[in-house]
């Protein structure tokens, strides 16, 4: 029953997906922006404990509910963490009404052919089984496109769909994320090429399945509308990609069939040093702004 409710929320819910999946590589920067210096933690364990406290503070904030936040992407390590004595995915869904996803990629390979493929994911089957056992609805896996290189883009999209098929076989819904670098000199061309590759792979999927897409806000507004309308696509969500919250929301508002899945833009202006009322007010303003752009 929960999965059916979650599926319906992801198909038709009005809101956005919060990206709370900071990993080992992105955590130090996220903590620095949150006012936690590297000197404040002495080990990787302490670093991850700090980011978990930040995540928990966000998740427990009054505005972090299904009224505006319909999904949340979590880091794999979060499966072993608790909030108020409950596993994080369970707390996110049962207490906040927010659909939990899991980041499963292990980072990026070095750039080749203008792209960065995903690194191998050893033990993926076990990770997916564990995720399903904790009530995770879907996964998120990221690669990056830096140039309009046909060979590289074809490789990125093919790899994404190979992983997606394994996720689908485990009973989960994949969020396919071939990010296009917002600073690319050939961003617009790369997006057109990527879209064509995605459509080709979508058409080859079994008719009974649905995937989600997480894409960079396009240079041409509404470029991805036909992806959003594809019968095998549950939702198309947008990553902020380094834009400020205001820039990302302005661009998102021009793309009527995309909703947000922001990370840095969601946490912009938040600080560990804030009082709880000030923190909740600042996060609430970000949530309101992103939600409004997602439903425009």
C-alpha positions as a Markdown table, in Angstrom:
| # | Residue | x | y | z |
|---|---|---|---|---|
| 1 | Unk | 0.0 | 0.0 | 0.0 |
| 2 | Unk | 2.8 | 2.4 | 0.9 |
| 3 | Unk | 4.5 | 2.0 | -2.5 |
| 4 | Unk | 1.2 | 2.6 | -4.3 |
| 5 | Unk | 0.7 | 5.8 | -2.4 |
| 6 | Unk | 4.3 | 6.8 | -3.0 |
| 7 | Unk | 3.9 | 6.1 | -6.7 |
| 8 | Unk | 0.8 | 8.3 | -7.0 |
| 9 | Unk | 2.5 | 11.1 | -5.0 |
| 10 | Unk | 5.5 | 11.0 | -7.4 |
| 11 | Unk | 3.2 | 11.0 | -10.5 |
| 12 | Unk | 0.9 | 13.8 | -9.5 |
| 13 | Unk | 2.1 | 15.4 | -6.3 |
| 14 | Unk | 2.5 | 19.2 | -6.3 |
| 15 | Unk | 5.9 | 20.0 | -4.9 |
| 16 | Unk | 9.6 | 19.2 | -5.3 |
| 17 | Unk | 12.2 | 16.6 | -4.4 |
| 18 | Unk | 14.8 | 17.6 | -1.8 |
| 19 | Unk | 18.3 | 16.4 | -2.6 |
| 20 | Unk | 19.9 | 15.5 | 0.8 |
| 21 | Unk | 22.4 | 13.0 | -0.7 |
| 22 | Unk | 25.7 | 14.7 | 0.1 |
| 23 | Unk | 28.4 | 12.0 | -0.2 |
| 24 | Unk | 32.0 | 11.8 | 0.9 |
| 25 | Unk | 33.1 | 14.1 | -1.9 |
| 26 | Unk | 30.5 | 16.8 | -1.6 |
| 27 | Unk | 30.1 | 16.7 | 2.2 |
| 28 | Unk | 33.0 | 19.0 | 3.2 |
| 29 | Unk | 31.8 | 21.8 | 0.9 |
| 30 | Unk | 28.2 | 21.4 | 2.1 |
| 31 | Unk | 29.3 | 21.6 | 5.7 |
| 32 | Unk | 31.5 | 24.6 | 5.0 |
| 33 | Unk | 28.5 | 26.4 | 3.5 |
| 34 | Unk | 26.6 | 25.4 | 6.6 |
| 35 | Unk | 29.2 | 27.0 | 8.9 |
| 36 | Unk | 31.1 | 23.8 | 9.9 |
| 37 | Unk | 34.8 | 24.1 | 9.1 |
| 38 | Unk | 37.0 | 21.1 | 8.4 |
| 39 | Unk | 38.8 | 21.8 | 11.7 |
| 40 | Unk | 35.5 | 21.1 | 13.5 |
| 41 | Unk | 35.7 | 17.4 | 12.8 |
| 42 | Unk | 38.7 | 15.1 | 13.1 |
| 43 | Unk | 37.7 | 12.1 | 11.1 |
| 44 | Unk | 35.4 | 10.9 | 8.4 |
| 45 | Unk | 33.1 | 9.5 | 11.0 |
| 46 | Unk | 32.8 | 12.9 | 12.7 |
| 47 | Unk | 32.3 | 14.5 | 9.3 |
| 48 | Unk | 29.4 | 12.2 | 8.4 |
| 49 | Unk | 27.9 | 12.7 | 11.9 |
| 50 | Unk | 27.9 | 16.5 | 11.3 |
| 51 | Unk | 26.1 | 16.1 | 7.9 |
| 52 | Unk | 23.6 | 13.7 | 9.5 |
| 53 | Unk | 22.8 | 16.3 | 12.2 |
| 54 | Unk | 22.3 | 18.9 | 9.4 |
| 55 | Unk | 20.0 | 16.5 | 7.5 |
| 56 | Unk | 17.9 | 15.7 | 10.6 |
| 57 | Unk | 17.5 | 19.3 | 11.3 |
| 58 | Unk | 16.2 | 19.9 | 7.8 |
| 59 | Unk | 13.9 | 16.9 | 7.8 |
| 60 | Unk | 12.4 | 17.8 | 11.2 |
| 61 | Unk | 11.8 | 21.4 | 10.3 |
| 62 | Unk | 8.1 | 22.4 | 10.2 |
| 63 | Unk | 8.0 | 23.2 | 6.5 |
| 64 | Unk | 9.6 | 20.0 | 5.4 |
| 65 | Unk | 6.4 | 18.1 | 4.8 |
| 66 | Unk | 4.5 | 16.6 | 1.8 |
| 67 | Unk | 2.6 | 19.8 | 1.5 |
| 68 | Unk | 5.6 | 21.2 | -0.5 |
| 69 | Unk | 8.3 | 18.5 | -0.5 |
| 70 | Unk | 7.1 | 15.3 | -2.1 |
| 71 | Unk | 10.4 | 13.4 | -2.2 |
| 72 | Unk | 13.9 | 13.3 | -0.6 |
| 73 | Unk | 17.0 | 11.8 | -2.0 |
| 74 | Unk | 19.2 | 10.3 | 0.8 |
| 75 | Unk | 22.9 | 9.2 | 0.9 |
| 76 | Unk | 23.5 | 5.4 | 1.2 |
| 77 | Unk | 25.1 | 5.8 | 4.6 |
| 78 | Unk | 21.8 | 7.4 | 5.8 |
| 79 | Unk | 20.3 | 3.9 | 5.8 |
| 80 | Unk | 22.2 | 3.2 | 9.0 |
| 81 | Unk | 21.1 | 6.4 | 10.7 |
| 82 | Unk | 18.2 | 7.2 | 12.9 |
| 83 | Unk | 16.0 | 10.2 | 13.6 |
| 84 | Unk | 14.2 | 10.1 | 17.0 |
| 85 | Unk | 14.9 | 6.3 | 17.2 |
| 86 | Unk | 13.5 | 5.5 | 13.7 |
| 87 | Unk | 15.4 | 4.7 | 10.6 |
| 88 | Unk | 15.7 | 7.8 | 8.4 |
| 89 | Unk | 13.7 | 6.4 | 5.4 |
| 90 | Unk | 10.9 | 5.3 | 7.7 |
| 91 | Unk | 10.9 | 8.7 | 9.5 |
| 92 | Unk | 10.9 | 10.6 | 6.2 |
| 93 | Unk | 7.8 | 8.7 | 4.9 |
| 94 | Unk | 5.9 | 8.0 | 8.1 |
| 95 | Unk | 6.4 | 11.3 | 9.9 |
| 96 | Unk | 6.7 | 13.8 | 7.0 |
| 97 | Unk | 4.8 | 12.1 | 4.2 |
| 98 | Unk | 7.9 | 12.5 | 1.9 |
| 99 | Unk | 8.8 | 9.7 | -0.5 |
| 100 | Unk | 12.4 | 8.4 | 0.1 |
| 101 | Unk | 15.0 | 7.8 | -2.6 |
| 102 | Unk | 18.6 | 6.6 | -2.4 |
| 103 | Unk | 21.7 | 7.9 | -4.2 |
| 104 | Unk | 23.5 | 4.7 | -5.4 |
| 105 | Unk | 26.3 | 5.9 | -7.6 |
| 106 | Unk | 29.9 | 5.8 | -6.3 |
| 107 | Unk | 31.1 | 8.9 | -8.0 |
| 108 | Unk | 32.5 | 9.7 | -11.4 |
| 109 | Unk | 35.2 | 8.4 | -13.6 |
| 110 | Unk | 37.8 | 10.8 | -15.1 |
| 111 | Unk | 36.6 | 12.8 | -18.0 |
| 112 | Unk | 36.8 | 11.2 | -21.5 |
| 113 | Unk | 35.0 | 12.0 | -24.7 |
| 114 | Unk | 33.6 | 15.1 | -23.0 |
| 115 | Unk | 31.8 | 13.2 | -20.3 |
| 116 | Unk | 32.2 | 11.5 | -16.9 |
| 117 | Unk | 30.7 | 8.1 | -16.6 |
| 118 | Unk | 29.7 | 6.6 | -13.3 |
| 119 | Unk | 32.3 | 4.5 | -11.4 |
| 120 | Unk | 31.5 | 0.8 | -10.9 |
| 121 | Unk | 29.0 | 0.0 | -8.2 |
| 122 | Unk | 30.1 | -3.2 | -6.5 |
| 123 | Unk | 27.4 | -4.9 | -4.4 |
| 124 | Unk | 24.6 | -3.0 | -6.1 |
| 125 | Unk | 22.2 | -5.9 | -5.9 |
| 126 | Unk | 22.7 | -6.0 | -2.1 |
| 127 | Unk | 22.3 | -2.3 | -1.8 |
| 128 | Unk | 19.1 | -2.3 | -3.7 |
| 129 | Unk | 17.7 | -5.2 | -1.6 |
| 130 | Unk | 18.7 | -3.3 | 1.6 |
| 131 | Unk | 17.1 | -0.2 | 0.3 |
| 132 | Unk | 13.8 | -1.9 | -0.6 |
| 133 | Unk | 13.8 | -3.5 | 2.8 |
| 134 | Unk | 13.9 | -0.1 | 4.4 |
| 135 | Unk | 11.0 | 1.3 | 2.4 |
| 136 | Unk | 13.1 | 3.2 | -0.2 |
| 137 | Unk | 10.9 | 4.0 | -3.3 |
| 138 | Unk | 13.6 | 4.7 | -5.8 |
| 139 | Unk | 17.2 | 5.5 | -6.6 |
| 140 | Unk | 19.3 | 8.3 | -8.0 |
| 141 | Unk | 22.5 | 7.9 | -10.1 |
| 142 | Unk | 24.5 | 10.8 | -11.6 |
| 143 | Unk | 26.9 | 11.1 | -14.5 |
| 144 | Unk | 28.1 | 14.4 | -16.1 |
| 145 | Unk | 28.2 | 15.7 | -19.7 |
| 146 | Unk | 30.7 | 18.5 | -20.3 |
| 147 | Unk | 30.7 | 18.7 | -24.1 |
| 148 | Unk | 28.4 | 18.1 | -27.1 |
| 149 | Unk | 30.3 | 14.9 | -27.9 |
| 150 | Unk | 28.1 | 12.3 | -29.6 |
| 151 | Unk | 30.1 | 9.3 | -28.5 |
| 152 | Unk | 30.4 | 10.4 | -24.9 |
| 153 | Unk | 26.8 | 11.3 | -24.6 |
| 154 | Unk | 25.7 | 8.0 | -26.1 |
| 155 | Unk | 27.9 | 6.2 | -23.5 |
| 156 | Unk | 26.5 | 8.2 | -20.6 |
| 157 | Unk | 22.9 | 7.6 | -21.5 |
| 158 | Unk | 23.5 | 3.9 | -22.3 |
| 159 | Unk | 25.2 | 3.4 | -18.9 |
| 160 | Unk | 22.4 | 5.2 | -17.1 |
| 161 | Unk | 19.7 | 2.9 | -18.6 |
| 162 | Unk | 21.8 | -0.2 | -17.9 |
| 163 | Unk | 21.8 | 0.7 | -14.2 |
| 164 | Unk | 18.1 | 1.7 | -14.4 |
| 165 | Unk | 17.1 | -1.7 | -15.6 |
| 166 | Unk | 18.9 | -3.3 | -12.6 |
| 167 | Unk | 17.0 | -0.9 | -10.3 |
| 168 | Unk | 13.7 | -1.7 | -12.0 |
| 169 | Unk | 14.3 | -5.4 | -11.6 |
| 170 | Unk | 14.8 | -4.8 | -7.9 |
| 171 | Unk | 11.3 | -3.3 | -7.7 |
| 172 | Unk | 12.5 | 0.3 | -7.3 |
| 173 | Unk | 12.1 | 3.4 | -9.5 |
| 174 | Unk | 15.4 | 4.9 | -10.9 |
| 175 | Unk | 16.0 | 8.6 | -11.2 |
| 176 | Unk | 18.3 | 8.8 | -14.3 |
| 177 | Unk | 20.6 | 11.8 | -14.0 |
| 178 | Unk | 22.9 | 12.7 | -16.9 |
| 179 | Unk | 23.7 | 16.2 | -15.7 |
| 180 | Unk | 24.9 | 18.7 | -18.3 |
| 181 | Unk | 27.5 | 21.1 | -16.9 |
| 182 | Unk | 25.9 | 24.5 | -16.8 |
| 183 | Unk | 29.3 | 26.1 | -17.7 |
| 184 | Unk | 29.7 | 24.0 | -20.9 |
| 185 | Unk | 30.4 | 26.1 | -24.0 |
| 186 | Unk | 28.2 | 23.6 | -25.9 |
| 187 | Unk | 25.5 | 23.2 | -23.3 |
| 188 | Unk | 22.5 | 23.7 | -25.6 |
| 189 | Unk | 23.8 | 21.4 | -28.3 |
| 190 | Unk | 24.6 | 18.7 | -25.7 |
| 191 | Unk | 21.1 | 18.9 | -24.3 |
| 192 | Unk | 19.6 | 18.2 | -27.7 |
| 193 | Unk | 21.9 | 15.3 | -28.3 |
| 194 | Unk | 21.2 | 13.9 | -24.8 |
| 195 | Unk | 17.5 | 14.2 | -25.3 |
| 196 | Unk | 17.6 | 12.2 | -28.5 |
| 197 | Unk | 19.6 | 9.4 | -26.8 |
| 198 | Unk | 17.2 | 9.3 | -23.8 |
| 199 | Unk | 14.1 | 9.0 | -26.1 |
| 200 | Unk | 15.8 | 6.1 | -27.9 |
| 201 | Unk | 16.4 | 4.2 | -24.7 |
| 202 | Unk | 12.9 | 5.1 | -23.3 |
| 203 | Unk | 11.3 | 3.6 | -26.3 |
| 204 | Unk | 13.3 | 0.4 | -25.8 |
| 205 | Unk | 12.1 | -0.1 | -22.2 |
| 206 | Unk | 9.4 | -2.6 | -21.4 |
| 207 | Unk | 6.0 | -1.1 | -21.5 |
| 208 | Unk | 5.2 | -2.0 | -17.9 |
| 209 | Unk | 7.9 | 0.2 | -16.3 |
| 210 | Unk | 8.4 | 3.8 | -15.5 |
| 211 | Unk | 11.5 | 5.8 | -14.7 |
| 212 | Unk | 12.2 | 9.4 | -13.6 |
| 213 | Unk | 14.7 | 11.8 | -15.2 |
| 214 | Unk | 16.8 | 14.4 | -13.3 |
| 215 | Unk | 18.1 | 16.9 | -15.8 |
| 216 | Unk | 19.9 | 20.3 | -15.9 |
| 217 | Unk | 17.6 | 23.2 | -16.5 |
| 218 | Unk | 17.7 | 23.5 | -20.3 |
| 219 | Unk | 19.1 | 26.4 | -22.3 |
| 220 | Unk | 15.9 | 26.3 | -24.4 |
| 221 | Unk | 12.8 | 26.5 | -22.2 |
| 222 | Unk | 10.5 | 23.5 | -22.3 |
| 223 | Unk | 13.0 | 21.4 | -24.3 |
| 224 | Unk | 12.2 | 18.4 | -22.2 |
| 225 | Unk | 8.4 | 18.6 | -22.4 |
| 226 | Unk | 8.2 | 15.5 | -24.7 |
| 227 | Unk | 10.3 | 13.6 | -22.2 |
| 228 | Unk | 7.8 | 14.5 | -19.4 |
| 229 | Unk | 5.0 | 13.4 | -21.7 |
| 230 | Unk | 6.6 | 10.0 | -22.5 |
| 231 | Unk | 4.4 | 7.1 | -21.2 |
| 232 | Unk | 7.5 | 5.5 | -19.5 |
| 233 | Unk | 8.5 | 8.7 | -17.6 |
| 234 | Unk | 6.9 | 9.2 | -14.2 |
| 235 | Unk | 8.4 | 12.7 | -13.6 |
| 236 | Unk | 11.1 | 15.0 | -14.9 |
| 237 | Unk | 12.9 | 16.9 | -12.2 |
| 238 | Unk | 15.5 | 19.6 | -12.4 |
| 239 | Unk | 18.9 | 19.9 | -10.7 |
| 240 | Unk | 20.2 | 23.3 | -9.6 |
| 241 | Unk | 23.6 | 22.6 | -11.0 |
| 242 | Unk | 25.4 | 25.4 | -9.3 |
| 243 | Unk | 22.9 | 28.1 | -10.0 |
| 244 | Unk | 21.8 | 30.3 | -7.0 |
| 245 | Unk | 18.4 | 29.5 | -5.5 |
| 246 | Unk | 17.0 | 32.6 | -7.3 |
| 247 | Unk | 18.5 | 31.7 | -10.7 |
| 248 | Unk | 17.5 | 28.1 | -10.4 |
| 249 | Unk | 13.9 | 29.0 | -9.5 |
| 250 | Unk | 13.7 | 31.6 | -12.3 |
| 251 | Unk | 14.8 | 29.0 | -14.8 |
| 252 | Unk | 12.5 | 26.3 | -13.4 |
| 253 | Unk | 9.5 | 28.6 | -13.6 |
| 254 | Unk | 10.0 | 28.7 | -17.4 |
| 255 | Unk | 9.8 | 24.9 | -17.7 |
| 256 | Unk | 6.3 | 24.0 | -16.9 |
| 257 | Unk | 6.7 | 20.2 | -16.9 |
| 258 | Unk | 9.7 | 20.0 | -14.6 |
| 259 | Unk | 9.8 | 20.2 | -10.8 |
| 260 | Unk | 12.8 | 20.9 | -8.7 |
| 261 | Unk | 15.3 | 18.5 | -7.1 |
| 262 | Unk | 17.7 | 20.9 | -5.5 |
| 263 | Unk | 20.5 | 20.4 | -3.0 |
| 264 | Unk | 22.7 | 23.4 | -2.6 |
| 265 | Unk | 19.8 | 25.8 | -3.5 |
| 266 | Unk | 17.6 | 24.2 | -0.9 |
| 267 | Unk | 20.2 | 24.8 | 1.9 |
| 268 | Unk | 21.4 | 28.2 | 0.7 |
| 269 | Unk | 21.7 | 30.6 | 3.7 |
| 270 | Unk | 21.4 | 27.9 | 6.4 |
| 271 | Unk | 23.9 | 27.8 | 9.2 |
| 272 | Unk | 24.6 | 25.6 | 12.2 |
| 273 | Unk | 24.9 | 28.7 | 14.3 |
| 274 | Unk | 21.3 | 29.8 | 13.6 |
| 275 | Unk | 18.8 | 29.4 | 16.4 |
| 276 | Unk | 16.1 | 26.9 | 15.6 |
| 277 | Unk | 13.5 | 29.6 | 14.8 |
| 278 | Unk | 15.9 | 31.4 | 12.5 |
| 279 | Unk | 16.9 | 28.2 | 10.8 |
| 280 | Unk | 13.3 | 27.1 | 10.3 |
| 281 | Unk | 12.3 | 30.5 | 8.9 |
| 282 | Unk | 15.3 | 30.5 | 6.4 |
| 283 | Unk | 14.6 | 27.0 | 5.3 |
| 284 | Unk | 10.9 | 27.7 | 5.0 |
| 285 | Unk | 11.6 | 30.6 | 2.7 |
| 286 | Unk | 13.8 | 28.4 | 0.5 |
| 287 | Unk | 11.1 | 25.7 | 0.5 |
| 288 | Unk | 8.4 | 28.2 | -0.4 |
| 289 | Unk | 10.5 | 29.7 | -3.3 |
| 290 | Unk | 11.4 | 26.3 | -4.7 |
| 291 | Unk | 7.8 | 25.0 | -4.3 |
| 292 | Unk | 6.4 | 28.0 | -6.1 |
| 293 | Unk | 8.8 | 27.6 | -9.0 |
| 294 | Unk | 7.9 | 23.9 | -9.2 |
| 295 | Unk | 4.1 | 24.5 | -9.5 |
| 296 | Unk | 4.3 | 27.5 | -11.8 |
